[in-house]
Amino acid sequence: MKEIKSKPQLHYSALNMLFRCGEQFRRRYIENQIIPPGVALIIGQATDHTVNKNLQYKIDTKGELLIIEEIEDIARDQVNNMFQGEVHLDDDEIKFGVSVIKGKTVDMAVALSSLHARELAPVIQPTHIQRQWVIELDRYPVDLAGTIDIQEGEQSIRDTKTKGKSPVADEAEKSDQLTMYAMAINVLDGKIPDHVYLDFLIKNKTPIVKTLSSIRTEKDFKPLLARIENAIQAIDKGIFVPINSDNWLCSQKFCGYFRTCSYSRKPVTI
């Protein structure tokens, strides 16, 4: 009997990196050069971890939520655990020192997690948390895969994001991530969700919530699939176009590869 080997999986996070900067994708997914997380990523992951714990508890208990003190403890512990490993700090953060930055990171993750617990968790009715999915692509060397943050049955899918400033009004409307997740739910459950949401936790001095909603139909899937097909061809041919050097993402603060990237414009010391 011939052994059937599973194909490599292409996740949205990898696709998004490829769409954003081909060189960053090449370093991360082709060369397997994994950069330690920065402060923004630690805040996002710790907050996401805490949100997931709270909403899974809501599913398990059929409606109850963790108390705020438990939320704060989970977020704090998660940040502390991540700081036990290597952390990527930019030059400005290094000047403050690791202990100061760690404290600020803990404070923000706790504030954002508590904010979600107070304002969003009570109104969200989750049926799935961190739902993993795979879509087989018969004619291609990879399959699509991903993990949906929050699903509310047939009604909606939601993705929680932490952000330094308020999002633009049409961010949910243009989100390829939400389109891919809606397409996945359509394959898994046989129905496109009624709504898709981005729940933003804004890292102001006093954090705020902003939720953007949109809808998806089958006509939204065709252009996304065309993008994915183009991405697969680019990967197969080894074509990895770097981001423009004047883009704000091409900086030491937002890219861990910046210092060693042959395409980045670094300051000249005189």
N, C-alpha and C positions, 0 to 999 in steps of 0.2 A: 504494500500500500504506500502510495506517495505521501510524504509528509507535507502538510499545508502550513506554510510559514506565514505568520502574521506580518502585515506590511507596516512600515514606519507610519507614525501618526503626525499630522501637521495640526498644531493647536493654534487657536486664535492669537495667543500671546506671541507666538513665533511669527505668524503672518503679519501682525501689527508692527512688529519690529522690522520685518522686511520692507513693508510699505513705508515705514518711517525712515529707516537708514539701512541700506543693503550691507554696508560695511560692518555695522553693529551686529546685524544678523549673522554675517559670515564669521565674525570673531566668536560669537556666542554659540551658534548651532553647528557650524562647520568645523571650526578649530577647537570647540569645546572650552573656550577660555571664559570661565565663570568668574564674574566680578562680585566681591562681597556686597551685600545690600547697603544702600545709603540710608540716611535718616528718613527721607520721604517714604521710601519703600517699607522701612520698618514700621513707621506709623500706620501705613496702609494695611500691611499684613497683620499687625497686632489688632487693629480695629476690626478688620474683616474676620479674624479668628474669633473675636469676642462676640460680634454680631451673629456669627454662625452658631456659637454655643448657646446664645440666648434664644434664637429662633428654633433651634433643634429641641431645646427644652420646652418651648411652646408647643411643638408638635407632640413630643413625648407625653406631656402632661395635659394635652387637649385644652390648651388655652392659657396656662400660667406662664409668667415670665420670671427670670431671675431678679433678685432685688439689686438695687443700684450698687450696694457695697460689694456684692459678688461680681458684678460687671467690672467695677474698678479693679478688683483683685486680679481678675483674669487678664485684663489689658496690661496691668502693671507687670504681672509675671511673664507675660509673653514678650514684652519689650526687654525685660531683664535677661530672659533666656537668649534672645537674639543678640544682645550685647556681649554675651559670653563668648560668642564666636567673633570672627573678623568683621569689622564694619568699615565701609568706605566713607571717609570724611573729606570734604573739600578744604581748601586752604583757610578759609574764614572759620570753619568749624574747628579746625585743628588749633587755631589761636585761642579759642575758648577753653579747650581741653575736653577730654572724653567724658569726665564725670559731669560737667555742666551740660554738655550736649545730651548725655543720657538722661539726665533729670528733665530737661525740656521735652525730650522725646516721650518719656513716660507721661508727663503732664498732658501733652497733646493727645496721645492715644487714649488716655483715661477720659479726657474731656469729650472726644469724638464718640467713643464707645457709649458713654453715659448719655450723650445727646441722642444717639440712635435709640437707646433703650427707652428714653422718655417720650420721644416724639414720633418715631417710626414703628418700632416694634409693636406697640399696642394696636396699630391699625393694619399691620401686615398679617395676612392669614396664610401662612406657609403650608404647602403640602410636600415640598422637597427642598432640602438644603444641600448645596454642593452636589448637584446631580450631574454625574459624569455621563458622557455620551460619545458615540462613534458613528460616523456616517461613512459607509464603504463607497469608494470611488473606483468603479470597475475598470475604467480605462486608464487609470493613473497609478504611479508607483507608490502613492501614499494614500492614506485615509484621513478624513477630517475628524478631529476630536476636540473635546473641550469639557469644561465644567461650568454649569449654570449656577450662579450664586443662590438665587431664590426663585422658586416657582410657586405660584398661587393657583394650582389646578389649571383649568382651561382659561382662567381669567387673565393671568399675566405672568411675565418673567421680570425680575428686577436684578439690577447690578448695583452694588454699593461701591462708591468711590470717595476717596479723600482728595481734596483739592485745595490749593493755596488761594484761589480766588474764585468768584462766582463763574459758572460756566456760561457759554453763549446760549442764547435761547433755543437754537435749533440743534443742539448737540445730540439729543436723543433721536431726532429726525434723521440725522446723518450717520448715526453710529453703525458701522459695519459689524461690530461685536453683537449688538442687539439683533441685527438682521440674521447673522449666523445662528444665534441661539434660537430665534423664532423658527428658522428653517429646521434646526435640529428637533425642536418640539413637534413640528409638523410631521417629521419622519417618525419620531418615537410614539406620539400620541394620536396622529392622524388629524390634527387640527392646529391651525396657527393660533397662538394666544390672542385674546381680545386686545390686550395692551402690552406695551413694553415700557419699562421705567428705568431711569437712571436716578438713583438716590445719592445726592452729593452731600458730603459732610465737609463744610467749608472751614478751613483752618484760620479763621479770623481770631483776633484777640479774645472775643467772645464767639465761639463757634456757632454756626447756623446750619440749618438744613435747607436744601433746595432740591425738589423733585421735578424732573422733566419727564413728560410722557409722550408717547407716539404710538403708532400702529404699524403693522407690517402686513403686506399682502404677497401673493405669489409673484407679482410683477417685480417686487424688490429683490427676489432671489437671483434672477437672471444676471444683473450686472455684478452682483457679488461673486457668483460662480465664474463669471468672465475674469474677474480680478484674481480669483484663486487659480484658475487655469494658467493665467499669465505668470503668477508667482511660481507655480510648479515648474513651468518651462524655464524661468529665470534661474531657479535653483539647479535644475538639471544641467543647464548650460554654464553654470558658474558665473552668472552675471549679477554682481552685487553693487548697485549704484549708491554711493554715499550721499548723505543729506547735504544740502547747501551749507557752506561754512558760516553763512550769516544767520542761519536759523538758531533761535534761542536754545534749542535742544542740543546743539553742537557746542557744548561747553563743559567745563570741568564739573560743574554742579549737577548737571543732568545726564552725563554720560561717563560711566566708569572707565571707558576705553580712551577717553579724550587725551590723556597724557601720552599715550603710546600710539595714537592713531596717526598714520601718515597723511591723512587728509585734513586734520584739524589745524586751525590757525592759532598758534600759541603766542602769548605775549613775549616780546623781545626785551631782555634786560640790558640796559645801557650803563 
